[in-house]
Amino acid sequence: MAASITDTELDDDGDFAETHEINVTPFIDVILVLLIIFMVAAPLSTVDLPIDLPSSTATAQKKPDKPTYVSIKPDLAVAIGETPVKRADLVRSLDAMADSSKDRFIFLRADRAVPYGELMDVLEIMRAGGYSKIKLVALEGVPDSALPAAAPEHPKP
């Protein structure tokens, strides 16, 4: 009978011996499930309002963990994150948020088609509501020093 058992080992009592190997298959399954969850959740945590931002050559700053975005769309509608709000309710909606500290930074995004006066109106509404730490959001541009110098035009004689 011992000759027929080839793949397993028997201990001194004739029972099967315990193998002390770690089974990593359940661990890999859990890691793959977590990876899928993060792949689905990461795009949902950004603001996806279609706004054509102007570019800026200022150095990029570190983004906070949970930024509060106020957006002005091309049709002059205002939104907090992706939730549309009326301008009259803007400060009330900012105050009702979970982290309603007036010392936090508010990131203001405005489409390049928005008139300057409309941008200033929204800034004034937030300032009157007690929000003074407002940062303007723009796309990262190339500084002028990195652009090649324009060739001077020579008039034809």
DSSP file (Angstrom, degrees, kcal/mol; ACC not computed):
  #  RESIDUE AA STRUCTURE BP1 BP2  ACC     N-H-->O    O-->H-N    N-H-->O    O-->H-N    TCO  KAPPA ALPHA  PHI   PSI    X-CA   Y-CA   Z-CA
    1    1 A M    >>        0   0    0      0, 0.0     3,-0.9     0, 0.0     4,-0.7   0.000 360.0 360.0 360.0 -33.5    0.0    0.0    0.0
    2    2 A A  T 34  +     0   0    0      1,-0.2     3,-0.4     2,-0.2     8,-0.0   0.773 360.0  60.9 -66.6 -25.3    2.9    2.4    0.7
    3    3 A A  T 34 S+     0   0    0      1,-0.2    -1,-0.2     3,-0.0     0, 0.0   0.766  99.2  55.7 -73.5 -24.1    4.0    2.0   -2.9
    4    4 A S  T <4 S+     0   0    0     -3,-0.9     2,-0.9     1,-0.1    -1,-0.2   0.691  90.4  79.5 -82.8 -17.8    0.8    3.3   -4.3
    5    5 A I     <  +     0   0    0     -4,-0.7     5,-0.1    -3,-0.4    -1,-0.1  -0.800  50.8 147.4 -91.2 108.1    1.0    6.6   -2.4
    6    6 A T        +     0   0    0     -2,-0.9    -1,-0.2     3,-0.1    -2,-0.1   0.757  64.0  43.7-112.2 -34.2    3.4    8.7   -4.4
    7    7 A D  S    S+     0   0    0      2,-0.0     2,-0.3     0, 0.0    -2,-0.1   0.632 107.6  57.2 -92.6 -13.7    2.4   12.4   -4.0
    8    8 A T  S    S-     0   0    0      8,-0.0     2,-0.4     0, 0.0     8,-0.0  -0.779  71.7-132.9-117.6 160.6    1.7   12.5   -0.3
    9    9 A E        -     0   0    0     -2,-0.3     8,-1.9     8,-0.2     2,-0.4  -0.864  11.4-145.8-111.9 147.1    3.7   11.7    2.8
   10   10 A L  B     -A   16   0A   0     -2,-0.4     6,-0.2     6,-0.2     2,-0.0  -0.888  13.9-138.5-108.2 141.8    2.7    9.7    5.8
   11   11 A D    >   -     0   0    0      4,-2.8     3,-1.5    -2,-0.4     6,-0.1  -0.163  42.6 -80.4 -85.5-170.4    3.8   10.5    9.3
   12   12 A D  T 3  S+     0   0    0      1,-0.3    -1,-0.1     2,-0.1    -2,-0.0   0.781 129.1  53.9 -64.6 -28.1    4.9    7.9   11.9
   13   13 A D  T 3  S-     0   0    0      2,-0.1    -1,-0.3     3,-0.0     3,-0.1   0.501 118.4-107.1 -85.4  -3.2    1.3    7.0   12.8
   14   14 A G  S <  S+     0   0    0     -3,-1.5    -2,-0.1     1,-0.3     2,-0.1   0.442  81.9 123.2  90.9  -0.2    0.3    6.3    9.2
   15   15 A D  S    S-     0   0    0      1,-0.1    -4,-2.8    -5,-0.0    -1,-0.3  -0.426  74.2 -86.5 -86.9 167.6   -1.8    9.5    8.9
   16   16 A F  B     -A   10   0A   0     -6,-0.2    -6,-0.2    -2,-0.1     2,-0.2  -0.546  46.6-120.0 -72.7 138.7   -1.2   12.2    6.3
   17   17 A A        -     0   0    0     -8,-1.9     2,-0.3    -2,-0.2    -8,-0.2  -0.489  25.9-111.1 -79.2 148.2    1.4   14.8    7.3
   18   18 A E        -     0   0    0     -2,-0.2     2,-0.5     2,-0.0    -1,-0.1  -0.579  23.9-143.9 -78.5 139.4    0.4   18.4    7.6
   19   19 A T        -     0   0    0     -2,-0.3     2,-0.7     2,-0.1    -1,-0.0  -0.907   2.6-154.3-103.8 133.3    1.8   20.8    5.0
   20   20 A H        +     0   0    0     -2,-0.5     2,-0.4     2,-0.1    -2,-0.0  -0.498  44.6 132.4-106.3  61.6    2.7   24.2    6.3
   21   21 A E        -     0   0    0     -2,-0.7     2,-0.4     2,-0.0    -2,-0.1  -0.882  56.2-120.2-111.7 144.9    2.4   26.2    3.1
   22   22 A I        -     0   0    0     -2,-0.4     2,-0.8     1,-0.0    -2,-0.1  -0.697  17.5-139.1 -85.8 131.0    0.6   29.5    2.8
   23   23 A N        +     0   0    0     -2,-0.4     4,-0.4     1,-0.1    -1,-0.0  -0.810  22.1 179.9 -89.4 109.3   -2.3   29.6    0.3
   24   24 A V     >  +     0   0    0     -2,-0.8     4,-2.4     1,-0.2     5,-0.2   0.481  58.0  92.3 -91.0  -3.0   -1.9   33.0   -1.4
   25   25 A T  H  > S+     0   0    0      1,-0.2     4,-2.2     2,-0.2    -1,-0.2   0.925  87.3  46.2 -60.8 -47.2   -4.9   32.5   -3.7
   26   26 A P  H  > S+     0   0    0      0, 0.0     4,-2.2     0, 0.0    -1,-0.2   0.889 112.1  52.9 -63.2 -35.3   -7.5   34.2   -1.4
   27   27 A F  H  > S+     0   0    0     -4,-0.4     4,-2.2     2,-0.2    -2,-0.2   0.919 109.6  47.6 -63.2 -44.0   -5.0   37.0   -0.7
   28   28 A I  H  X S+     0   0    0     -4,-2.4     4,-2.4     1,-0.2    -1,-0.2   0.883 109.6  54.2 -65.4 -38.0   -4.6   37.7   -4.5
   29   29 A D  H  X S+     0   0    0     -4,-2.2     4,-2.0    -5,-0.2    -2,-0.2   0.919 109.3  47.3 -61.4 -43.8   -8.4   37.6   -4.9
   30   30 A V  H  X S+     0   0    0     -4,-2.2     4,-2.4     2,-0.2    -2,-0.2   0.913 111.4  50.9 -64.4 -42.8   -8.9   40.2   -2.2
   31   31 A I  H  X S+     0   0    0     -4,-2.2     4,-2.3     1,-0.2    -2,-0.2   0.905 110.0  50.0 -62.6 -42.0   -6.2   42.4   -3.8
   32   32 A L  H  X S+     0   0    0     -4,-2.4     4,-2.1     2,-0.2    -1,-0.2   0.887 110.0  50.3 -65.2 -38.5   -7.8   42.2   -7.2
   33   33 A V  H  X S+     0   0    0     -4,-2.0     4,-2.2     2,-0.2    -2,-0.2   0.923 111.3  48.7 -64.3 -43.6  -11.2   43.1   -5.8
   34   34 A L  H  X S+     0   0    0     -4,-2.4     4,-2.4     1,-0.2    -2,-0.2   0.889 109.3  53.4 -63.0 -38.6   -9.7   46.1   -4.1
   35   35 A L  H  X S+     0   0    0     -4,-2.3     4,-2.2     1,-0.2    -1,-0.2   0.917 109.2  48.1 -61.5 -43.9   -7.9   47.1   -7.3
   36   36 A I  H  X S+     0   0    0     -4,-2.1     4,-1.8     2,-0.2    -2,-0.2   0.906 110.3  52.1 -64.1 -41.6  -11.2   47.0   -9.2
   37   37 A I  H  X S+     0   0    0     -4,-2.2     4,-2.4     1,-0.2    -2,-0.2   0.925 112.3  45.3 -61.2 -44.8  -12.9   49.1   -6.5
   38   38 A F  H  X S+     0   0    0     -4,-2.4     4,-2.2     1,-0.2    -1,-0.2   0.857 109.7  55.0 -69.3 -33.9  -10.2   51.8   -6.7
   39   39 A M  H  < S+     0   0    0     -4,-2.2    -1,-0.2    -5,-0.2    -2,-0.2   0.857 114.6  40.5 -66.5 -33.3  -10.2   51.8  -10.5
   40   40 A V  H  X S+     0   0    0     -4,-1.8     4,-0.6    -5,-0.2    -2,-0.2   0.867 118.1  46.4 -80.1 -38.1  -13.9   52.5  -10.5
   41   41 A A  H  X S+     0   0    0     -4,-2.4     4,-0.7    -5,-0.2     3,-0.3   0.800  98.7  68.9 -78.8 -29.1  -13.9   55.0   -7.6
   42   42 A A  H >< S+     0   0    0     -4,-2.2     3,-1.1     1,-0.2    -1,-0.2   0.914  99.9  46.0 -61.6 -46.8  -11.0   57.2   -8.7
   43   43 A P  H >4 S+     0   0    0      0, 0.0     3,-1.0     0, 0.0    -1,-0.2   0.794 107.6  60.0 -66.9 -23.7  -12.6   58.8  -11.7
   44   44 A L  H 3< S+     0   0    0     -4,-0.6    -2,-0.2    -3,-0.3    -3,-0.1   0.670  93.7  65.7 -75.6 -15.4  -15.7   59.5   -9.7
   45   45 A S  T << S+     0   0    0     -3,-1.1     2,-0.2    -4,-0.7    -1,-0.2   0.411  89.6  80.5 -89.3   3.7  -13.8   61.6   -7.2
   46   46 A T  S <  S-     0   0    0     -3,-1.0     2,-0.5    -4,-0.1     0, 0.0  -0.675  87.4-105.2-106.1 163.7  -13.0   64.3   -9.7
   47   47 A V        -     0   0    0     -2,-0.2    -2,-0.1     1,-0.1    35,-0.1  -0.770  32.2-175.8 -87.4 126.2  -15.1   67.2  -11.0
   48   48 A D        +     0   0    0     -2,-0.5    -1,-0.1    -4,-0.1    34,-0.1  -0.004  29.8 136.0-116.7  28.9  -16.3   66.5  -14.6
   49   49 A L        -     0   0    0     32,-0.2     2,-1.3     1,-0.1    -2,-0.1  -0.624  63.2-116.5 -73.5 133.5  -18.1   69.6  -15.6
   50   50 A P        +     0   0    0      0, 0.0     2,-0.4     0, 0.0    -1,-0.1  -0.568  53.2 156.8 -76.4  98.0  -17.0   70.5  -19.1
   51   51 A I        -     0   0    0     -2,-1.3     2,-1.2    22,-0.1    22,-0.1  -0.985  41.9-137.9-125.7 131.6  -15.2   73.9  -18.6
   52   52 A D        -     0   0    0     -2,-0.4    60,-2.7     0, 0.0    61,-0.2  -0.742  31.1-160.3 -88.6  94.0  -12.7   75.3  -21.0
   53   53 A L        -     0   0    0     -2,-1.2    58,-0.1    58,-0.2    85,-0.1  -0.461  14.5-120.2 -77.7 144.5  -10.1   76.7  -18.5
   54   54 A P        -     0   0    0      0, 0.0    85,-3.1     0, 0.0     2,-0.2  -0.392  32.9-111.7 -73.2 163.3   -7.6   79.3  -19.5
   55   55 A S  E     -b  139   0B   0     83,-0.2     2,-0.3    -2,-0.1    85,-0.2  -0.652  29.2-165.9 -98.7 157.8   -3.9   78.4  -19.2
   56   56 A S  E     -b  140   0B   0     83,-2.8    85,-3.8    -2,-0.2    82,-0.0  -0.976  23.2-148.3-139.5 149.8   -1.5   79.9  -16.7
   57   57 A T        +     0   0    0     -2,-0.3    83,-0.1    83,-0.2     3,-0.1   0.325  61.3 120.2-100.2   6.9    2.3   79.8  -16.4
   58   58 A A  S    S-     0   0    0      1,-0.1    83,-0.2    85,-0.0     2,-0.2  -0.338  76.8 -94.0 -67.6 152.9    2.3   79.9  -12.6
   59   59 A T        -     0   0    0      1,-0.1    -1,-0.1    81,-0.1     2,-0.1  -0.463  45.0-108.8 -69.6 138.8    3.9   77.0  -10.8
   60   60 A A        -     0   0    0     -2,-0.2     2,-0.3    -3,-0.1    -1,-0.1  -0.405  33.2-147.5 -69.3 142.4    1.5   74.3   -9.8
   61   61 A Q        -     0   0    0     -2,-0.1     2,-0.1     1,-0.1    -1,-0.0  -0.721  29.4 -83.9-109.7 161.8    0.7   74.0   -6.1
   62   62 A K        -     0   0    0     -2,-0.3    -1,-0.1     1,-0.1     0, 0.0  -0.409  43.9-128.7 -66.0 133.9   -0.1   70.9   -4.1
   63   63 A K        -     0   0    0     -2,-0.1    -1,-0.1     1,-0.1    -3,-0.0  -0.670  23.8-119.1 -84.3 135.1   -3.8   69.9   -4.3
   64   64 A P        -     0   0    0      0, 0.0    -1,-0.1     0, 0.0     0, 0.0  -0.196  24.6-108.0 -69.6 168.0   -5.5   69.4   -0.9
   65   65 A D  S    S+     0   0    0      1,-0.3    -2,-0.0     0, 0.0     0, 0.0   0.933 110.4  18.4 -63.4 -48.9   -7.1   66.0    0.0
   66   66 A K  S    S-     0   0    0      2,-0.0    -1,-0.3     0, 0.0     2,-0.1  -0.727  83.7-169.9-126.0  81.5  -10.7   67.1   -0.3
   67   67 A P        -     0   0    0      0, 0.0     2,-0.6     0, 0.0    39,-0.1  -0.375  17.3-136.6 -73.6 151.4  -10.9   70.3   -2.4
   68   68 A T  E     -c  106   0C   0     37,-0.6    39,-3.0    -2,-0.1     2,-0.5  -0.942  22.3-162.6-107.1 115.9  -14.1   72.3   -2.8
   69   69 A Y  E     -c  107   0C   0     -2,-0.6    12,-2.9    37,-0.2     2,-0.5  -0.855  12.0-169.6-103.4 130.9  -14.6   73.4   -6.3
   70   70 A V  E     -cD 108  80C   0     37,-2.9    39,-3.1    -2,-0.5     2,-0.4  -0.988  18.6-165.7-112.7 124.7  -17.0   76.2   -7.4
   71   71 A S  E     -cD 109  79C   0      8,-3.0     8,-2.2    -2,-0.5     2,-0.6  -0.889  19.0-157.1-118.2 142.3  -17.5   76.3  -11.1
   72   72 A I  E     -cD 110  78C   0     37,-2.6    39,-2.0    -2,-0.4     6,-0.2  -0.971  22.4-152.4-114.6 114.6  -18.9   78.9  -13.5
   73   73 A K    >   -     0   0    0      4,-2.7     3,-2.4    -2,-0.6   -22,-0.1  -0.317  31.5 -98.7 -82.9 167.6  -20.1   77.2  -16.7
   74   74 A P  T 3  S+     0   0    0      0, 0.0    -1,-0.1     0, 0.0   -23,-0.1   0.791 125.5  57.3 -58.5 -28.1  -20.2   79.0  -20.1
   75   75 A D  T 3  S-     0   0    0      2,-0.1     3,-0.1    39,-0.1    -2,-0.0   0.283 121.2-111.0 -85.3  13.2  -24.0   79.5  -19.6
   76   76 A L  S <  S+     0   0    0     -3,-2.4     2,-0.2     1,-0.3    -1,-0.0   0.550  70.2 145.4  69.9  12.5  -23.1   81.4  -16.4
   77   77 A A        -     0   0    0      9,-0.0    -4,-2.7     1,-0.0     2,-0.4  -0.559  41.9-137.7 -76.1 146.1  -24.6   78.7  -14.2
   78   78 A V  E     -DE  72  85C   0      7,-0.7     7,-2.6    -6,-0.2     2,-0.3  -0.845  22.3-178.9-109.1 142.3  -22.8   78.1  -10.9
   79   79 A A  E     -DE  71  84C   0     -8,-2.2    -8,-3.0    -2,-0.4     2,-0.6  -0.992  25.4-143.1-139.8 146.4  -22.0   74.6   -9.4
   80   80 A I  E >  S-DE  70  83C   0      3,-2.6     3,-2.3    -2,-0.3     2,-0.6  -0.956  85.7 -36.9-105.9 115.4  -20.4   73.3   -6.3
   81   81 A G  T 3  S-     0   0    0    -12,-2.9   -32,-0.2    -2,-0.6   -10,-0.1  -0.626 127.1 -33.6  66.6-115.5  -18.5   70.2   -7.3
   82   82 A E  T 3  S+     0   0    0     -2,-0.6    -1,-0.3   -35,-0.1   -12,-0.0   0.278 117.3 104.2-114.7   6.7  -21.0   68.8   -9.9
   83   83 A T  E <   -E   80   0C   0     -3,-2.3    -3,-2.6     1,-0.0     2,-0.1  -0.809  69.2-133.4 -94.7 116.2  -24.1   70.0   -8.1
   84   84 A P  E     +E   79   0C   0      0, 0.0     2,-0.3     0, 0.0    -5,-0.3  -0.431  29.6 179.4 -67.5 140.1  -25.7   73.1   -9.7
   85   85 A V  E     -E   78   0C   0     -7,-2.6    -7,-0.7    -2,-0.1     2,-0.2  -0.957  30.3-110.3-136.1 156.0  -26.7   75.9   -7.2
   86   86 A K    >   -     0   0    0     -2,-0.3     3,-0.8     1,-0.1     4,-0.4  -0.564  30.6-119.1 -80.3 151.9  -28.3   79.2   -7.6
   87   87 A R  G >  S+     0   0    0      1,-0.3     3,-1.1    -2,-0.2     4,-0.4   0.864 115.3  56.4 -60.8 -34.7  -26.0   82.2   -6.9
   88   88 A A  G 3  S+     0   0    0      1,-0.2     4,-0.3     2,-0.1    -1,-0.3   0.793 111.8  43.1 -66.6 -26.7  -28.3   83.3   -4.1
   89   89 A D  G <> S+     0   0    0     -3,-0.8     4,-2.5     1,-0.1    -1,-0.2   0.337  86.2  99.7 -99.2   5.8  -27.8   79.9   -2.4
   90   90 A L  H <> S+     0   0    0     -3,-1.1     4,-2.2    -4,-0.4     5,-0.2   0.944  86.7  39.4 -60.9 -52.8  -24.1   79.6   -3.0
   91   91 A V  H  > S+     0   0    0     -4,-0.4     4,-2.6     1,-0.2    -1,-0.2   0.898 115.5  52.9 -66.2 -40.3  -22.9   80.7    0.4
   92   92 A R  H  > S+     0   0    0     -4,-0.3     4,-1.5     1,-0.2    -1,-0.2   0.892 110.6  47.8 -62.4 -39.2  -25.7   78.7    2.1
   93   93 A S  H  X S+     0   0    0     -4,-2.5     4,-0.5     2,-0.2    -1,-0.2   0.883 111.5  49.8 -69.4 -38.6  -24.6   75.6    0.2
   94   94 A L  H >< S+     0   0    0     -4,-2.2     3,-0.8     1,-0.2    -2,-0.2   0.892 111.0  50.0 -65.3 -38.9  -21.0   76.1    1.1
   95   95 A D  H 3< S+     0   0    0     -4,-2.6    -1,-0.2     1,-0.2    -2,-0.2   0.821 106.3  56.7 -67.1 -30.5  -21.9   76.5    4.7
   96   96 A A  H 3< S+     0   0    0     -4,-1.5    -1,-0.2    -5,-0.2    -2,-0.2   0.568  84.2 107.7 -80.4  -8.3  -24.0   73.3    4.7
   97   97 A M  S X< S-     0   0    0     -3,-0.8     3,-0.6    -4,-0.5    -3,-0.0  -0.250  84.0-110.8 -68.9 160.9  -21.1   71.1    3.5
   98   98 A A  T 3  S+     0   0    0      1,-0.3     2,-0.9     2,-0.1    -1,-0.1   0.890 117.1  43.1 -61.8 -42.4  -19.5   68.7    6.0
   99   99 A D  T 3  S+     0   0    0      1,-0.1     2,-0.4     2,-0.1    -1,-0.3  -0.569  74.7 162.5-102.2  69.2  -16.2   70.7    6.2
  100  100 A S    <   +     0   0    0     -2,-0.9     2,-0.3    -3,-0.6    -1,-0.1   0.015  16.3 141.1 -84.5  29.9  -17.9   74.1    6.4
  101  101 A S    >   -     0   0    0     -2,-0.4     3,-1.1     1,-0.1    -2,-0.1  -0.550  48.1-147.1 -71.3 133.2  -14.9   75.9    7.8
  102  102 A K  T 3  S+     0   0    0     -2,-0.3    30,-0.6     1,-0.2    31,-0.5   0.557  94.9  67.4 -77.6  -6.5  -14.6   79.4    6.3
  103  103 A D  T 3  S+     0   0    0     28,-0.1    -1,-0.2    29,-0.1     2,-0.1   0.486  79.6 100.7 -90.4  -3.6  -10.8   79.1    6.6
  104  104 A R  S <  S-     0   0    0     -3,-1.1    29,-0.4    -5,-0.1     2,-0.3  -0.406  82.2-101.7 -78.1 159.6  -10.6   76.4    4.0
  105  105 A F        -     0   0    0     -2,-0.1   -37,-0.6    27,-0.1     2,-0.5  -0.633  28.0-155.2 -82.2 137.6   -9.6   77.1    0.4
  106  106 A I  E     -cf  68 134C   0     27,-2.5    29,-3.0    -2,-0.3     2,-0.6  -0.961   9.8-145.1-110.1 128.3  -12.3   77.3   -2.2
  107  107 A F  E     -cf  69 135C   0    -39,-3.0   -37,-2.9    -2,-0.5     2,-0.6  -0.855  11.9-156.5 -99.1 118.0  -11.1   76.6   -5.8
  108  108 A L  E     -cf  70 136C   0     27,-3.3    29,-2.5    -2,-0.6     2,-0.5  -0.840   9.4-172.8-100.0 120.3  -13.0   78.7   -8.4
  109  109 A R  E     +c   71   0C   0    -39,-3.1   -37,-2.6    -2,-0.6     2,-0.4  -0.944   5.9 178.6-111.5 130.1  -13.1   77.4  -11.9
  110  110 A A  E     -c   72   0C   0     27,-0.5   -37,-0.2    -2,-0.5   -59,-0.1  -0.998  30.4-116.9-134.0 136.6  -14.5   79.5  -14.7
  111  111 A D    >   -     0   0    0    -39,-2.0     3,-1.8    -2,-0.4   -58,-0.2  -0.355  29.2-118.7 -64.3 149.3  -14.8   78.8  -18.4
  112  112 A R  T 3  S+     0   0    0    -60,-2.7    -1,-0.1     1,-0.3   -59,-0.1   0.694 113.2  62.9 -67.0 -15.8  -12.8   81.1  -20.6
  113  113 A A  T 3  S+     0   0    0    -61,-0.2    -1,-0.3     2,-0.1   -40,-0.1   0.552  78.9 105.3 -82.8  -7.8  -16.1   82.3  -22.2
  114  114 A V  S <  S-     0   0    0     -3,-1.8   -39,-0.1   -42,-0.2    -4,-0.0  -0.583  78.6-117.2 -74.6 127.9  -17.3   83.7  -18.8
  115  115 A P    >>  -     0   0    0      0, 0.0     4,-1.7     0, 0.0     3,-0.6  -0.311  19.1-118.9 -63.7 149.6  -17.1   87.5  -18.8
  116  116 A Y  H 3> S+     0   0    0      1,-0.2     4,-2.4     2,-0.2     5,-0.2   0.856 112.7  58.3 -57.9 -38.2  -14.8   89.0  -16.1
  117  117 A G  H 3> S+     0   0    0      1,-0.2     4,-1.9     2,-0.2    -1,-0.2   0.869 104.4  50.4 -62.1 -37.7  -17.7   90.8  -14.5
  118  118 A E  H <> S+     0   0    0     -3,-0.6     4,-1.9     2,-0.2    -1,-0.2   0.896 109.5  51.1 -68.0 -40.0  -19.6   87.5  -13.9
  119  119 A L  H  X S+     0   0    0     -4,-1.7     4,-2.2     1,-0.2    -2,-0.2   0.919 110.8  48.8 -60.6 -44.0  -16.4   86.0  -12.3
  120  120 A M  H  X S+     0   0    0     -4,-2.4     4,-2.6     1,-0.2    -2,-0.2   0.853 106.4  57.1 -66.4 -34.4  -16.1   89.0  -10.0
  121  121 A D  H  X S+     0   0    0     -4,-1.9     4,-2.1     2,-0.2    -1,-0.2   0.927 109.2  45.0 -61.5 -44.1  -19.8   88.8   -9.0
  122  122 A V  H  X S+     0   0    0     -4,-1.9     4,-2.2     2,-0.2    -2,-0.2   0.906 112.7  51.5 -67.0 -40.9  -19.3   85.2   -7.8
  123  123 A L  H  X S+     0   0    0     -4,-2.2     4,-2.5     1,-0.2    -2,-0.2   0.913 110.4  49.3 -59.8 -42.1  -16.1   86.2   -6.0
  124  124 A E  H  X S+     0   0    0     -4,-2.6     4,-2.6     2,-0.2    -2,-0.2   0.876 108.4  53.1 -66.4 -38.0  -18.0   89.0   -4.3
  125  125 A I  H  X S+     0   0    0     -4,-2.1     4,-1.3     2,-0.2    -1,-0.2   0.931 113.2  43.6 -62.0 -45.2  -20.8   86.7   -3.3
  126  126 A M  H  <>S+     0   0    0     -4,-2.2     5,-2.5     2,-0.2     4,-0.3   0.896 113.6  50.6 -69.1 -39.1  -18.3   84.3   -1.6
  127  127 A R  H ><5S+     0   0    0     -4,-2.5     3,-1.5     1,-0.2    -2,-0.2   0.913 109.4  50.8 -64.5 -41.7  -16.3   87.2    0.0
  128  128 A A  H 3<5S+     0   0    0     -4,-2.6    -1,-0.2     1,-0.3    -2,-0.2   0.796 106.6  56.7 -65.1 -27.4  -19.6   88.6    1.4
  129  129 A G  T 3<5S-     0   0    0     -4,-1.3    -1,-0.3    -5,-0.2    -2,-0.2   0.473 127.4 -98.7 -82.8  -1.6  -20.4   85.2    2.8
  130  130 A G  T < 5S+     0   0    0     -3,-1.5     2,-0.9    -4,-0.3    -3,-0.2   0.473  83.1 129.4 101.6   2.9  -17.1   85.1    4.7
  131  131 A Y      < +     0   0    0     -5,-2.5    -1,-0.2     1,-0.2    -2,-0.2  -0.809  15.5 153.6 -94.8 105.4  -15.0   83.0    2.3
  132  132 A S        +     0   0    0     -2,-0.9     2,-1.2   -30,-0.6    -1,-0.2   0.557  51.2  81.8-108.4 -11.7  -11.8   84.9    1.7
  133  133 A K        +     0   0    0    -31,-0.5   -27,-2.5   -29,-0.4     2,-0.4  -0.712  60.2 153.1 -97.7  85.5   -9.4   82.0    0.8
  134  134 A I  E     -f  106   0C   0     -2,-1.2     2,-0.4   -29,-0.2   -27,-0.2  -0.952  25.4-164.9-119.6 130.6  -10.3   81.6   -2.8
  135  135 A K  E     -f  107   0C   0    -29,-3.0   -27,-3.3    -2,-0.4     2,-0.4  -0.937  17.0-132.9-115.2 138.0   -7.9   80.2   -5.5
  136  136 A L  E     -f  108   0C   0     -2,-0.4     2,-0.4   -29,-0.2   -27,-0.2  -0.734  19.7-140.9 -89.5 137.3   -8.5   80.5   -9.2
  137  137 A V        +     0   0    0    -29,-2.5   -27,-0.5    -2,-0.4     2,-0.3  -0.828  29.1 159.9-103.0 133.7   -8.0   77.3  -11.2
  138  138 A A        -     0   0    0     -2,-0.4   -83,-0.2   -85,-0.1     2,-0.2  -0.934  42.9 -93.8-141.9 165.0   -6.3   77.3  -14.6
  139  139 A L  E     -b   55   0B   0    -85,-3.1   -83,-2.8    -2,-0.3     2,-0.4  -0.514  48.7-101.1 -76.1 150.4   -4.6   74.8  -16.9
  140  140 A E  E     -b   56   0B   0    -85,-0.2   -83,-0.2    -2,-0.2     2,-0.2  -0.614  47.9-171.8 -74.9 126.9   -0.9   74.6  -16.7
  141  141 A G        -     0   0    0    -85,-3.8    -3,-0.0    -2,-0.4    -1,-0.0  -0.522  29.0 -93.8-110.2 179.4    0.7   76.5  -19.5
  142  142 A V        -     0   0    0     -2,-0.2   -85,-0.1     1,-0.0     5,-0.1  -0.834  43.9-115.8 -95.1 129.2    4.2   76.8  -20.9
  143  143 A P    >>  -     0   0    0      0, 0.0     3,-1.3     0, 0.0     4,-0.6  -0.253  23.3-115.9 -61.9 153.5    6.2   79.8  -19.5
  144  144 A D  G >4 S+     0   0    0      1,-0.3     3,-0.9     2,-0.2    -2,-0.0   0.822 113.6  61.4 -60.7 -32.6    7.2   82.5  -22.1
  145  145 A S  G 34 S+     0   0    0      1,-0.2    -1,-0.3     4,-0.0     4,-0.1   0.751 100.9  54.2 -68.0 -22.7   10.9   81.8  -21.5
  146  146 A A  G <4 S+     0   0    0     -3,-1.3    -1,-0.2     2,-0.1    -2,-0.2   0.634  90.5  91.8 -85.6 -14.1   10.4   78.2  -22.7
  147  147 A L  S << S-     0   0    0     -3,-0.9     2,-0.1    -4,-0.6     3,-0.1  -0.549  88.4-105.7 -78.8 144.9    8.8   79.3  -26.0
  148  148 A P        -     0   0    0      0, 0.0     2,-0.1     0, 0.0    -1,-0.1  -0.412  42.1 -99.7 -68.5 146.8   11.1   79.7  -29.0
  149  149 A A        -     0   0    0      1,-0.1     2,-0.2    -4,-0.1    -4,-0.0  -0.417  39.5-111.6 -68.1 139.1   11.8   83.3  -29.9
  150  150 A A        -     0   0    0     -2,-0.1    -1,-0.1     1,-0.1     3,-0.0  -0.490  32.1-113.4 -72.4 138.5    9.7   84.6  -32.8
  151  151 A A        -     0   0    0     -2,-0.2    -1,-0.1     1,-0.1     2,-0.1  -0.530  34.9-111.1 -72.2 135.1   11.7   85.3  -35.9
  152  152 A P        -     0   0    0      0, 0.0     2,-0.4     0, 0.0    -1,-0.1  -0.399  31.5-115.8 -68.6 143.0   11.7   89.0  -36.8
  153  153 A E        -     0   0    0     -2,-0.1    -3,-0.0    -3,-0.0     0, 0.0  -0.619  24.0-154.5 -81.2 134.7    9.8   89.8  -39.9
  154  154 A H        -     0   0    0     -2,-0.4     2,-0.1     0, 0.0    -1,-0.0  -0.939  14.9-132.5-109.3 120.8   11.9   91.2  -42.7
  155  155 A P        -     0   0    0      0, 0.0     0, 0.0     0, 0.0     0, 0.0  -0.454  25.1-114.2 -70.6 144.5   10.1   93.5  -45.2
  156  156 A K              0   0    0      1,-0.1     0, 0.0    -2,-0.1     0, 0.0  -0.610 360.0 360.0 -77.9 135.0   10.7   92.7  -48.8
  157  157 A P              0   0    0      0, 0.0    -1,-0.1     0, 0.0     0, 0.0   0.498 360.0 360.0 -74.5 360.0   12.5   95.4  -50.7
